[in-house]
Amino acid sequence: MKEEFMQNLKTIYKKAIKENLLSVALKAQEMMAKCNGYFCIKNKSIQNITELETDDLQNMLNDIKNKLENST
C-alpha cells in the first residue's frame, strides 16, 4: 500500500508542476516527506508517519487528489 501511495503522490506532483499548480505540488512533496518518516504533525504533536493506519494514508491521498481536481 505504501509503495502505491508514494507512486500516486509522485504522479500528482508531476501533474501539478506541469500545470503550474504550485500549492498542490508543494502539498504532494510534503506528503512524500511525511511518508518517508521526515515529519507528521497531528494534533499539535509530531507523529511518525509509519504509525498511521492505511485509512489515514488513503485520506491524505484523497485530500491531495481533491485539491488537484479543484485547482483545474
Distance bins in CASP14 RR format, pairs under 12 A and 6 or more apart:
PFRMAT RR
TARGET T0000
AUTHOR 0000-0000-0000
RMODE 2
METHOD distances of the structure
MODEL  1
1 7 0 0 0 0 0 1 0 0 0 0 0
1 8 0 0 0 0 0 1 0 0 0 0 0
1 35 0 0 0 0 0 1 0 0 0 0 0
1 52 0 0 0 0 0 1 0 0 0 0 0
1 53 0 0 0 0 0 1 0 0 0 0 0
1 54 1 0 1 0 0 0 0 0 0 0 0
1 55 0 0 0 0 0 1 0 0 0 0 0
1 56 0 0 0 0 0 1 0 0 0 0 0
1 57 1 0 0 1 0 0 0 0 0 0 0
1 58 0 0 0 0 1 0 0 0 0 0 0
1 61 0 0 0 0 0 1 0 0 0 0 0
2 8 0 0 0 0 0 1 0 0 0 0 0
2 9 0 0 0 0 0 1 0 0 0 0 0
2 31 0 0 0 0 0 1 0 0 0 0 0
2 32 0 0 0 0 0 1 0 0 0 0 0
2 34 0 0 0 0 0 1 0 0 0 0 0
2 35 1 0 0 1 0 0 0 0 0 0 0
2 36 0 0 0 0 1 0 0 0 0 0 0
2 37 0 0 0 0 0 1 0 0 0 0 0
2 49 0 0 0 0 1 0 0 0 0 0 0
2 50 0 0 0 0 1 0 0 0 0 0 0
2 52 0 0 0 0 0 1 0 0 0 0 0
2 53 0 0 0 0 0 1 0 0 0 0 0
2 54 0 0 0 0 1 0 0 0 0 0 0
2 56 0 0 0 0 0 1 0 0 0 0 0
2 57 1 0 0 1 0 0 0 0 0 0 0
2 58 0 0 0 0 0 1 0 0 0 0 0
2 60 0 0 0 0 0 1 0 0 0 0 0
2 61 0 0 0 0 0 1 0 0 0 0 0
3 9 0 0 0 0 0 1 0 0 0 0 0
3 10 0 0 0 0 0 1 0 0 0 0 0
3 35 0 0 0 0 1 0 0 0 0 0 0
3 57 0 0 0 0 0 1 0 0 0 0 0
4 10 0 0 0 0 0 1 0 0 0 0 0
4 11 0 0 0 0 0 1 0 0 0 0 0
4 35 0 0 0 0 0 1 0 0 0 0 0
4 54 0 0 0 0 0 1 0 0 0 0 0
4 57 0 0 0 0 1 0 0 0 0 0 0
4 58 0 0 0 0 0 1 0 0 0 0 0
4 61 0 0 0 0 1 0 0 0 0 0 0
5 11 0 0 0 0 0 1 0 0 0 0 0
5 12 0 0 0 0 0 1 0 0 0 0 0
5 28 0 0 0 0 0 1 0 0 0 0 0
5 31 0 0 0 0 1 0 0 0 0 0 0
5 32 0 0 0 0 1 0 0 0 0 0 0
5 34 0 0 0 0 0 1 0 0 0 0 0
5 35 1 0 0 1 0 0 0 0 0 0 0
5 36 0 0 0 0 0 1 0 0 0 0 0
5 49 0 0 0 0 0 1 0 0 0 0 0
5 52 0 0 0 0 0 1 0 0 0 0 0
5 54 0 0 0 0 1 0 0 0 0 0 0
5 55 0 0 0 0 0 1 0 0 0 0 0
5 56 0 0 0 0 0 1 0 0 0 0 0
5 57 1 0 1 0 0 0 0 0 0 0 0
5 58 1 0 0 1 0 0 0 0 0 0 0
5 59 0 0 0 0 0 1 0 0 0 0 0
5 60 0 0 0 0 1 0 0 0 0 0 0
5 61 1 0 1 0 0 0 0 0 0 0 0
5 62 0 0 0 0 0 1 0 0 0 0 0
5 64 0 0 0 0 0 1 0 0 0 0 0
5 65 0 0 0 0 0 1 0 0 0 0 0
6 12 0 0 0 0 0 1 0 0 0 0 0
6 13 0 0 0 0 0 1 0 0 0 0 0
6 28 0 0 0 0 0 1 0 0 0 0 0
6 29 0 0 0 0 0 1 0 0 0 0 0
6 31 0 0 0 0 1 0 0 0 0 0 0
6 32 1 0 0 1 0 0 0 0 0 0 0
6 33 0 0 0 0 0 1 0 0 0 0 0
6 34 0 0 0 0 0 1 0 0 0 0 0
6 35 1 0 1 0 0 0 0 0 0 0 0
6 36 0 0 0 0 1 0 0 0 0 0 0
6 37 0 0 0 0 0 1 0 0 0 0 0
6 49 0 0 0 0 0 1 0 0 0 0 0
6 57 0 0 0 0 1 0 0 0 0 0 0
6 60 0 0 0 0 0 1 0 0 0 0 0
6 61 0 0 0 0 1 0 0 0 0 0 0
7 13 0 0 0 0 0 1 0 0 0 0 0
7 14 0 0 0 0 0 1 0 0 0 0 0
7 28 0 0 0 0 0 1 0 0 0 0 0
7 32 0 0 0 0 0 1 0 0 0 0 0
7 35 0 0 0 0 0 1 0 0 0 0 0
7 61 0 0 0 0 0 1 0 0 0 0 0
8 14 0 0 0 0 0 1 0 0 0 0 0
8 15 0 0 0 0 0 1 0 0 0 0 0
8 28 0 0 0 0 1 0 0 0 0 0 0
8 31 0 0 0 0 1 0 0 0 0 0 0
8 32 0 0 0 0 0 1 0 0 0 0 0
8 35 0 0 0 0 0 1 0 0 0 0 0
8 57 0 0 0 0 0 1 0 0 0 0 0
8 58 0 0 0 0 1 0 0 0 0 0 0
8 60 0 0 0 0 0 1 0 0 0 0 0
8 61 1 0 1 0 0 0 0 0 0 0 0
8 62 0 0 0 0 0 1 0 0 0 0 0
8 64 0 0 0 0 1 0 0 0 0 0 0
8 65 1 0 0 1 0 0 0 0 0 0 0
8 68 0 0 0 0 0 1 0 0 0 0 0
9 15 0 0 0 0 0 1 0 0 0 0 0
9 16 0 0 0 0 0 1 0 0 0 0 0
9 24 0 0 0 0 0 1 0 0 0 0 0
9 25 0 0 0 0 0 1 0 0 0 0 0
9 26 0 0 0 0 0 1 0 0 0 0 0
9 27 0 0 0 0 1 0 0 0 0 0 0
9 28 1 0 1 0 0 0 0 0 0 0 0
9 29 0 0 0 0 1 0 0 0 0 0 0
9 30 0 0 0 0 1 0 0 0 0 0 0
9 31 1 0 1 0 0 0 0 0 0 0 0
9 32 1 0 1 0 0 0 0 0 0 0 0
9 33 0 0 0 0 1 0 0 0 0 0 0
9 34 0 0 0 0 1 0 0 0 0 0 0
9 35 1 0 0 1 0 0 0 0 0 0 0
9 36 0 0 0 0 0 1 0 0 0 0 0
9 49 0 0 0 0 0 1 0 0 0 0 0
9 57 0 0 0 0 0 1 0 0 0 0 0
9 58 0 0 0 0 0 1 0 0 0 0 0
9 60 0 0 0 0 1 0 0 0 0 0 0
9 61 1 0 0 1 0 0 0 0 0 0 0
9 62 0 0 0 0 0 1 0 0 0 0 0
9 63 0 0 0 0 0 1 0 0 0 0 0
9 64 1 0 0 1 0 0 0 0 0 0 0
9 65 0 0 0 0 1 0 0 0 0 0 0
9 68 0 0 0 0 0 1 0 0 0 0 0
10 16 0 0 0 0 0 1 0 0 0 0 0
10 17 0 0 0 0 0 1 0 0 0 0 0
10 25 0 0 0 0 0 1 0 0 0 0 0
10 28 1 0 0 1 0 0 0 0 0 0 0
10 29 0 0 0 0 1 0 0 0 0 0 0
10 31 0 0 0 0 0 1 0 0 0 0 0
10 32 1 0 0 1 0 0 0 0 0 0 0
10 35 0 0 0 0 0 1 0 0 0 0 0
10 61 0 0 0 0 0 1 0 0 0 0 0
10 64 0 0 0 0 0 1 0 0 0 0 0
11 17 0 0 0 0 0 1 0 0 0 0 0
11 18 0 0 0 0 0 1 0 0 0 0 0
11 24 0 0 0 0 0 1 0 0 0 0 0
11 25 0 0 0 0 0 1 0 0 0 0 0
11 28 0 0 0 0 1 0 0 0 0 0 0
11 32 0 0 0 0 0 1 0 0 0 0 0
11 61 0 0 0 0 0 1 0 0 0 0 0
11 64 0 0 0 0 0 1 0 0 0 0 0
11 65 0 0 0 0 1 0 0 0 0 0 0
11 68 0 0 0 0 1 0 0 0 0 0 0
12 18 0 0 0 0 0 1 0 0 0 0 0
12 19 0 0 0 0 0 1 0 0 0 0 0
12 21 0 0 0 0 1 0 0 0 0 0 0
12 24 1 0 0 1 0 0 0 0 0 0 0
12 25 0 0 0 0 1 0 0 0 0 0 0
12 26 0 0 0 0 0 1 0 0 0 0 0
12 27 0 0 0 0 1 0 0 0 0 0 0
12 28 1 0 1 0 0 0 0 0 0 0 0
12 29 0 0 0 0 1 0 0 0 0 0 0
12 30 0 0 0 0 0 1 0 0 0 0 0
12 31 0 0 0 0 1 0 0 0 0 0 0
12 32 0 0 0 0 1 0 0 0 0 0 0
12 60 0 0 0 0 0 1 0 0 0 0 0
12 61 0 0 0 0 1 0 0 0 0 0 0
12 62 0 0 0 0 0 1 0 0 0 0 0
12 63 0 0 0 0 0 1 0 0 0 0 0
12 64 1 0 1 0 0 0 0 0 0 0 0
12 65 1 0 0 1 0 0 0 0 0 0 0
12 66 0 0 0 0 0 1 0 0 0 0 0
12 67 0 0 0 0 1 0 0 0 0 0 0
12 68 1 0 1 0 0 0 0 0 0 0 0
12 69 0 0 0 0 0 1 0 0 0 0 0
12 71 0 0 0 0 0 1 0 0 0 0 0
12 72 0 0 0 0 0 1 0 0 0 0 0
13 19 0 0 0 0 0 1 0 0 0 0 0
13 21 0 0 0 0 1 0 0 0 0 0 0
13 22 0 0 0 0 0 1 0 0 0 0 0
13 23 0 0 0 0 0 1 0 0 0 0 0
13 24 0 0 0 0 1 0 0 0 0 0 0
13 25 1 0 1 0 0 0 0 0 0 0 0
13 26 0 0 0 0 1 0 0 0 0 0 0
13 27 0 0 0 0 1 0 0 0 0 0 0
13 28 1 1 0 0 0 0 0 0 0 0 0
13 29 1 0 0 1 0 0 0 0 0 0 0
13 30 0 0 0 0 0 1 0 0 0 0 0
13 31 0 0 0 0 1 0 0 0 0 0 0
13 32 1 0 0 1 0 0 0 0 0 0 0
13 33 0 0 0 0 0 1 0 0 0 0 0
13 64 0 0 0 0 1 0 0 0 0 0 0
13 65 0 0 0 0 0 1 0 0 0 0 0
13 68 0 0 0 0 1 0 0 0 0 0 0
14 21 0 0 0 0 0 1 0 0 0 0 0
14 24 0 0 0 0 0 1 0 0 0 0 0
14 25 0 0 0 0 1 0 0 0 0 0 0
14 28 0 0 0 0 1 0 0 0 0 0 0
14 29 0 0 0 0 0 1 0 0 0 0 0
14 32 0 0 0 0 0 1 0 0 0 0 0
14 68 0 0 0 0 0 1 0 0 0 0 0
15 21 1 0 0 1 0 0 0 0 0 0 0
15 24 0 0 0 0 1 0 0 0 0 0 0
15 25 0 0 0 0 1 0 0 0 0 0 0
15 28 0 0 0 0 1 0 0 0 0 0 0
15 64 0 0 0 0 0 1 0 0 0 0 0
15 65 0 0 0 0 0 1 0 0 0 0 0
15 67 0 0 0 0 0 1 0 0 0 0 0
15 68 1 0 0 1 0 0 0 0 0 0 0
15 69 0 0 0 0 0 1 0 0 0 0 0
15 71 0 0 0 0 0 1 0 0 0 0 0
15 72 0 0 0 0 1 0 0 0 0 0 0
16 22 1 0 0 1 0 0 0 0 0 0 0
16 23 0 0 0 0 1 0 0 0 0 0 0
16 24 1 1 0 0 0 0 0 0 0 0 0
16 25 1 1 0 0 0 0 0 0 0 0 0
16 26 0 0 0 0 1 0 0 0 0 0 0
16 27 0 0 0 0 1 0 0 0 0 0 0
16 28 1 0 0 1 0 0 0 0 0 0 0
16 29 0 0 0 0 1 0 0 0 0 0 0
16 31 0 0 0 0 0 1 0 0 0 0 0
16 64 0 0 0 0 1 0 0 0 0 0 0
16 65 0 0 0 0 0 1 0 0 0 0 0
16 67 0 0 0 0 1 0 0 0 0 0 0
16 68 1 0 0 1 0 0 0 0 0 0 0
16 69 0 0 0 0 0 1 0 0 0 0 0
16 71 1 0 0 1 0 0 0 0 0 0 0
16 72 0 0 0 0 1 0 0 0 0 0 0
17 23 0 0 0 0 0 1 0 0 0 0 0
17 24 0 0 0 0 1 0 0 0 0 0 0
17 25 1 0 1 0 0 0 0 0 0 0 0
17 26 0 0 0 0 0 1 0 0 0 0 0
17 28 0 0 0 0 1 0 0 0 0 0 0
17 29 0 0 0 0 1 0 0 0 0 0 0
17 68 0 0 0 0 0 1 0 0 0 0 0
18 24 0 0 0 0 0 1 0 0 0 0 0
18 25 0 0 0 0 1 0 0 0 0 0 0
18 68 0 0 0 0 0 1 0 0 0 0 0
18 72 0 0 0 0 0 1 0 0 0 0 0
19 25 0 0 0 0 1 0 0 0 0 0 0
19 68 0 0 0 0 1 0 0 0 0 0 0
19 69 0 0 0 0 0 1 0 0 0 0 0
19 71 1 0 0 1 0 0 0 0 0 0 0
19 72 1 0 0 1 0 0 0 0 0 0 0
20 71 0 0 0 0 1 0 0 0 0 0 0
20 72 0 0 0 0 0 1 0 0 0 0 0
21 27 0 0 0 0 1 0 0 0 0 0 0
21 28 0 0 0 0 1 0 0 0 0 0 0
21 64 0 0 0 0 0 1 0 0 0 0 0
21 67 0 0 0 0 1 0 0 0 0 0 0
21 68 1 0 0 1 0 0 0 0 0 0 0
21 69 0 0 0 0 0 1 0 0 0 0 0
21 70 0 0 0 0 0 1 0 0 0 0 0
21 71 1 0 1 0 0 0 0 0 0 0 0
21 72 1 0 0 1 0 0 0 0 0 0 0
22 28 0 0 0 0 0 1 0 0 0 0 0
22 29 0 0 0 0 0 1 0 0 0 0 0
22 67 0 0 0 0 0 1 0 0 0 0 0
22 68 0 0 0 0 0 1 0 0 0 0 0
22 71 0 0 0 0 1 0 0 0 0 0 0
23 29 0 0 0 0 0 1 0 0 0 0 0
23 30 0 0 0 0 0 1 0 0 0 0 0
23 64 0 0 0 0 0 1 0 0 0 0 0
23 67 1 0 0 1 0 0 0 0 0 0 0
23 68 0 0 0 0 1 0 0 0 0 0 0
23 70 0 0 0 0 0 1 0 0 0 0 0
23 71 1 0 0 1 0 0 0 0 0 0 0
24 30 0 0 0 0 0 1 0 0 0 0 0
24 31 0 0 0 0 0 1 0 0 0 0 0
24 63 0 0 0 0 0 1 0 0 0 0 0
24 64 1 0 0 1 0 0 0 0 0 0 0
24 65 0 0 0 0 1 0 0 0 0 0 0
24 66 0 0 0 0 1 0 0 0 0 0 0
24 67 1 0 1 0 0 0 0 0 0 0 0
24 68 1 0 1 0 0 0 0 0 0 0 0
24 69 0 0 0 0 1 0 0 0 0 0 0
24 70 0 0 0 0 1 0 0 0 0 0 0
24 71 1 0 1 0 0 0 0 0 0 0 0
24 72 0 0 0 0 1 0 0 0 0 0 0
25 31 0 0 0 0 0 1 0 0 0 0 0
25 32 0 0 0 0 0 1 0 0 0 0 0
25 64 0 0 0 0 0 1 0 0 0 0 0
25 67 0 0 0 0 0 1 0 0 0 0 0
25 68 0 0 0 0 1 0 0 0 0 0 0
25 71 0 0 0 0 0 1 0 0 0 0 0
26 32 0 0 0 0 0 1 0 0 0 0 0
26 33 0 0 0 0 0 1 0 0 0 0 0
26 64 0 0 0 0 0 1 0 0 0 0 0
26 67 0 0 0 0 0 1 0 0 0 0 0
26 68 0 0 0 0 0 1 0 0 0 0 0
26 71 0 0 0 0 0 1 0 0 0 0 0
27 33 0 0 0 0 0 1 0 0 0 0 0
27 34 0 0 0 0 0 1 0 0 0 0 0
27 60 0 0 0 0 1 0 0 0 0 0 0
27 61 0 0 0 0 0 1 0 0 0 0 0
27 63 0 0 0 0 1 0 0 0 0 0 0
27 64 1 0 1 0 0 0 0 0 0 0 0
27 65 0 0 0 0 0 1 0 0 0 0 0
27 66 0 0 0 0 0 1 0 0 0 0 0
27 67 1 0 0 1 0 0 0 0 0 0 0
27 68 0 0 0 0 1 0 0 0 0 0 0
27 71 0 0 0 0 0 1 0 0 0 0 0
28 34 0 0 0 0 0 1 0 0 0 0 0
28 35 0 0 0 0 0 1 0 0 0 0 0
28 60 0 0 0 0 0 1 0 0 0 0 0
28 61 0 0 0 0 1 0 0 0 0 0 0
28 63 0 0 0 0 0 1 0 0 0 0 0
28 64 1 0 1 0 0 0 0 0 0 0 0
28 65 0 0 0 0 1 0 0 0 0 0 0
28 67 0 0 0 0 1 0 0 0 0 0 0
28 68 0 0 0 0 1 0 0 0 0 0 0
28 71 0 0 0 0 0 1 0 0 0 0 0
29 35 0 0 0 0 0 1 0 0 0 0 0
29 36 0 0 0 0 0 1 0 0 0 0 0
29 38 0 0 0 0 0 1 0 0 0 0 0
29 64 0 0 0 0 0 1 0 0 0 0 0
30 36 0 0 0 0 0 1 0 0 0 0 0
30 37 0 0 0 0 0 1 0 0 0 0 0
30 38 0 0 0 0 1 0 0 0 0 0 0
30 39 0 0 0 0 1 0 0 0 0 0 0
30 40 0 0 0 0 1 0 0 0 0 0 0
30 41 0 0 0 0 0 1 0 0 0 0 0
30 49 0 0 0 0 0 1 0 0 0 0 0
30 60 0 0 0 0 1 0 0 0 0 0 0
30 63 0 0 0 0 0 1 0 0 0 0 0
30 64 0 0 0 0 1 0 0 0 0 0 0
30 67 0 0 0 0 0 1 0 0 0 0 0
31 37 0 0 0 0 0 1 0 0 0 0 0
31 38 0 0 0 0 0 1 0 0 0 0 0
31 39 0 0 0 0 0 1 0 0 0 0 0
31 40 0 0 0 0 1 0 0 0 0 0 0
31 49 0 0 0 0 1 0 0 0 0 0 0
31 52 0 0 0 0 0 1 0 0 0 0 0
31 56 0 0 0 0 0 1 0 0 0 0 0
31 57 0 0 0 0 1 0 0 0 0 0 0
31 58 0 0 0 0 0 1 0 0 0 0 0
31 59 0 0 0 0 0 1 0 0 0 0 0
31 60 1 0 1 0 0 0 0 0 0 0 0
31 61 1 0 0 1 0 0 0 0 0 0 0
31 62 0 0 0 0 0 1 0 0 0 0 0
31 63 0 0 0 0 1 0 0 0 0 0 0
31 64 1 0 0 1 0 0 0 0 0 0 0
31 65 0 0 0 0 0 1 0 0 0 0 0
31 67 0 0 0 0 0 1 0 0 0 0 0
31 68 0 0 0 0 0 1 0 0 0 0 0
32 38 0 0 0 0 1 0 0 0 0 0 0
32 39 0 0 0 0 0 1 0 0 0 0 0
32 40 0 0 0 0 0 1 0 0 0 0 0
32 49 0 0 0 0 0 1 0 0 0 0 0
32 57 0 0 0 0 0 1 0 0 0 0 0
32 60 0 0 0 0 0 1 0 0 0 0 0
32 61 0 0 0 0 0 1 0 0 0 0 0
32 64 0 0 0 0 0 1 0 0 0 0 0
33 39 1 0 0 1 0 0 0 0 0 0 0
33 40 0 0 0 0 1 0 0 0 0 0 0
33 41 0 0 0 0 0 1 0 0 0 0 0
33 49 0 0 0 0 1 0 0 0 0 0 0
34 40 1 0 1 0 0 0 0 0 0 0 0
34 41 0 0 0 0 1 0 0 0 0 0 0
34 42 0 0 0 0 1 0 0 0 0 0 0
34 46 0 0 0 0 0 1 0 0 0 0 0
34 47 0 0 0 0 1 0 0 0 0 0 0
34 48 0 0 0 0 1 0 0 0 0 0 0
34 49 1 0 1 0 0 0 0 0 0 0 0
34 50 0 0 0 0 1 0 0 0 0 0 0
34 51 0 0 0 0 0 1 0 0 0 0 0
34 52 0 0 0 0 1 0 0 0 0 0 0
34 56 0 0 0 0 0 1 0 0 0 0 0
34 57 0 0 0 0 1 0 0 0 0 0 0
34 60 1 0 0 1 0 0 0 0 0 0 0
34 61 0 0 0 0 0 1 0 0 0 0 0
34 64 0 0 0 0 0 1 0 0 0 0 0
35 48 0 0 0 0 0 1 0 0 0 0 0
35 49 1 0 1 0 0 0 0 0 0 0 0
35 50 0 0 0 0 1 0 0 0 0 0 0
35 52 0 0 0 0 1 0 0 0 0 0 0
35 56 0 0 0 0 0 1 0 0 0 0 0
35 57 1 0 0 1 0 0 0 0 0 0 0
35 60 0 0 0 0 1 0 0 0 0 0 0
35 61 0 0 0 0 1 0 0 0 0 0 0
35 64 0 0 0 0 0 1 0 0 0 0 0
36 48 0 0 0 0 0 1 0 0 0 0 0
36 49 1 0 0 1 0 0 0 0 0 0 0
36 50 0 0 0 0 1 0 0 0 0 0 0
37 46 0 0 0 0 0 1 0 0 0 0 0
37 47 0 0 0 0 1 0 0 0 0 0 0
37 48 1 0 0 1 0 0 0 0 0 0 0
37 49 1 0 1 0 0 0 0 0 0 0 0
37 50 1 0 0 1 0 0 0 0 0 0 0
37 51 0 0 0 0 1 0 0 0 0 0 0
37 52 0 0 0 0 0 1 0 0 0 0 0
38 46 0 0 0 0 0 1 0 0 0 0 0
38 47 0 0 0 0 0 1 0 0 0 0 0
38 48 0 0 0 0 1 0 0 0 0 0 0
38 49 1 0 0 1 0 0 0 0 0 0 0
38 50 0 0 0 0 0 1 0 0 0 0 0
39 45 0 0 0 0 0 1 0 0 0 0 0
39 46 1 0 0 1 0 0 0 0 0 0 0
39 47 0 0 0 0 1 0 0 0 0 0 0
39 48 0 0 0 0 1 0 0 0 0 0 0
39 49 1 0 0 1 0 0 0 0 0 0 0
40 46 1 0 0 1 0 0 0 0 0 0 0
40 47 1 0 1 0 0 0 0 0 0 0 0
40 48 1 0 0 1 0 0 0 0 0 0 0
40 49 1 0 1 0 0 0 0 0 0 0 0
40 50 0 0 0 0 1 0 0 0 0 0 0
40 51 0 0 0 0 1 0 0 0 0 0 0
40 52 1 0 0 1 0 0 0 0 0 0 0
40 56 0 0 0 0 1 0 0 0 0 0 0
40 57 0 0 0 0 0 1 0 0 0 0 0
40 60 0 0 0 0 1 0 0 0 0 0 0
41 47 1 0 0 1 0 0 0 0 0 0 0
41 48 0 0 0 0 0 1 0 0 0 0 0
41 49 0 0 0 0 0 1 0 0 0 0 0
42 48 0 0 0 0 0 1 0 0 0 0 0
42 49 0 0 0 0 1 0 0 0 0 0 0
42 51 0 0 0 0 1 0 0 0 0 0 0
42 52 0 0 0 0 1 0 0 0 0 0 0
42 53 0 0 0 0 0 1 0 0 0 0 0
42 56 0 0 0 0 1 0 0 0 0 0 0
42 59 0 0 0 0 0 1 0 0 0 0 0
42 60 0 0 0 0 0 1 0 0 0 0 0
45 51 0 0 0 0 0 1 0 0 0 0 0
47 53 0 0 0 0 0 1 0 0 0 0 0
47 56 0 0 0 0 1 0 0 0 0 0 0
49 56 0 0 0 0 1 0 0 0 0 0 0
49 57 0 0 0 0 1 0 0 0 0 0 0
49 60 0 0 0 0 1 0 0 0 0 0 0
50 56 0 0 0 0 0 1 0 0 0 0 0
50 57 0 0 0 0 0 1 0 0 0 0 0
51 57 0 0 0 0 0 1 0 0 0 0 0
52 58 0 0 0 0 1 0 0 0 0 0 0
52 59 0 0 0 0 1 0 0 0 0 0 0
52 60 0 0 0 0 1 0 0 0 0 0 0
52 61 0 0 0 0 0 1 0 0 0 0 0
53 59 0 0 0 0 1 0 0 0 0 0 0
53 60 0 0 0 0 0 1 0 0 0 0 0
54 60 0 0 0 0 0 1 0 0 0 0 0
54 61 0 0 0 0 0 1 0 0 0 0 0
55 61 0 0 0 0 0 1 0 0 0 0 0
55 62 0 0 0 0 0 1 0 0 0 0 0
56 62 0 0 0 0 0 1 0 0 0 0 0
56 63 0 0 0 0 0 1 0 0 0 0 0
57 63 0 0 0 0 0 1 0 0 0 0 0
57 64 0 0 0 0 0 1 0 0 0 0 0
58 64 0 0 0 0 0 1 0 0 0 0 0
58 65 0 0 0 0 0 1 0 0 0 0 0
59 65 0 0 0 0 0 1 0 0 0 0 0
59 66 0 0 0 0 0 1 0 0 0 0 0
60 66 0 0 0 0 0 1 0 0 0 0 0
60 67 0 0 0 0 0 1 0 0 0 0 0
61 67 0 0 0 0 0 1 0 0 0 0 0
61 68 0 0 0 0 0 1 0 0 0 0 0
62 68 0 0 0 0 0 1 0 0 0 0 0
62 69 0 0 0 0 0 1 0 0 0 0 0
63 69 0 0 0 0 0 1 0 0 0 0 0
63 70 0 0 0 0 0 1 0 0 0 0 0
64 70 0 0 0 0 0 1 0 0 0 0 0
64 71 0 0 0 0 0 1 0 0 0 0 0
65 71 0 0 0 0 0 1 0 0 0 0 0
65 72 0 0 0 0 0 1 0 0 0 0 0
66 72 0 0 0 0 0 1 0 0 0 0 0
END
